[in-house]
């Protein structure tokens, strides 16, 4: 979806860790575990052009199913 220009913001864990001011995140030390701050970022991130993503066929049928299970209306 990044290549198609649908998602406007790319996530870079190293950049995220560098900009995080609440605590120091050492990617080399904790990068193999779930980093709670990064998980929260993804949980809070809203796909800005969700309808466009779906109509472009950029996400799989399984992803559409997951969205529907989360209560997000999806037109196929």
PyMOL commands that set and color helices and strands:
alter all, ss='L'
color gray80, all
select helices_A, chain A and resi 13-19+27-30+36-44+50-55+61-69
alter helices_A, ss='H'
color red, helices_A
deselect
rebuild
show_as cartoon
